[in-house]
Amino acid sequence: MSRATNRPDTIAKQMFFVGLLGLPWLWIVNICFFFDRVYGRLPCCGDTTAAAGEDSEETSAGILGMLESNEEDEEEGNADTRNDCTPSPEEIQKELCKWVKGSTIGSFIYTSLFLSWIIVFQVNKDNFGQKWFVYSQGDEILTGW
């Protein structure tokens, strides 16, 4: 794999577009995966490893700490060979925020529509008629369910 596909903004962008193709649960995965980097750590979660007595430097990296530290080491070694095409860390963070916030909005809209459809159908299921059901109510007696 090339270096560009390992960048967090590229991964978030791919997850966003796959979510648009009919897998909106992937938007929620995208949000959970990059939550610390985009929205910051939740105050109710706190630093669990700092309480255990480990170095606070390791805990500040978040879930992707190992990945981030490896990228920083590689960037230090390749600082002189950086092309003009390579985006800066600030640009990568800006793109990451854009795609994760898009996933947040999309998942909120999809979840709201899905829950409202379920509520409307459950409340008014007697008014929809038999064509909305997979089987008629008379088939229930035949199957034993």
N, C-alpha and C positions, 0 to 999 in steps of 0.2 A: 504494500500500500504506500502511496505517496504521502509526503508530509502534510499536504493540504487537506487530505481526507481525515487526518487525525486531529485537526483543529476543532475546538469545541463549537465554534460558530458554524462550521460545515456540518457537523453532526446534528446540531439543533435545527439547521435549515432542512436537512434530509428528513428528520423526524417530523417537522412541520408539514412538508409536502406529502409524505406518506399518510399523515393524518387526514389531509385533504382528500386523499384517494379512497377513503372509506374506513379508515382505522382510527377513529377519533380518540380511542383509549391511548394511542401513542402520544397524543398531546399531553395527557396526564403524566405519562412516563417521562416525557421531555421536561415538564415542569419539575417533577420530583428529582430528576437527575441533575439539573442545573440550578436548583432552588438556592443553594448557598451562594453561588456565584452571581446570581441576578438580584435576588431579593434580600440576601443576607441570612444569617442564622436566626432562627426564632428564639426569642428571649426565654420562652418556657422550656426549650430543649437544653440550652446552656452548653458549656464545654464539659462533656462527660469524661474525656480523657485527662483534662487538666485537674479534675477533682481526684482522679486516681493517682496523681503525682507525676505524670509524664510532662515532658517539655511543652510549654505553651506554643513554641514555634511550630511544632508538628500539628497542633490542633487548629491553628489559624488557617491552615490550608484547606480545611473542609473535607468533604467526601472524596474529592479528587486529589488529595494531597500527594500521593505517590506520582500520579500522572503530571501534576503541576511541577513537582520538583525535578522530574526527569526532563521536562520541556525547558525549564530554566537552565539546567546544566547544559543541554544541547545548544540553547540560544547563546550562552556565554561563550561556548567554543566556536560557534558559527557567527559571531557578531561581525567579524570582518568580511565574511562571505555573503552577507545578507543582500538580496537583490532589491531593486526599487519596487518590484512587484509584490514583495512580501509585506503584508499589512503589519502595522505596529500592534502591540498588545492592547492599546486603547481602542484601536479600530476593531480588533477581534472582539473585545468586550462589548462594544457598541452593537455590533452585528449579533452577538449572542443574545443580548438583551432584547433586540428587535424580534428575533425568532421565538424566544421563550415567551415574551409578552404576547405575541401573536397566538402562540399555542394556548396561553392562559385565556385569552378572549374567546378563541374558538372552542375550547373545552367547556367554558362557562355557557356559551350560547347553545352548544350541542346538548349539554346536560340539562339545561333549562327546557329546551324544546322536547327532549325525550321524556323528562319527568312530567311536563304538562300534558303530553300525549297520553301517557299512562294514566294520569289522574282523570282526564276527560273521558277516556275509554272506560275506566273502572266505574266512574260515577254514572255514566250514561249508557252502559252496555245493554240495558233492556231496550233502549230506543234505537239502537243500530240495526237490529234485525238479524236474521239467520245468515245472510250473505257475508257478514263480517267474521263468522266463526269458521274454524277449520272443519268441524263436524257438527252435526245438529245435536240438539239435546236428546233426541230419541236414540242416537247411537251410543249414548252413555250407558244405557241399560244393556245393550248387546255386548259391550266390551268388558263390563264388570268393574270399571274404574270408578 
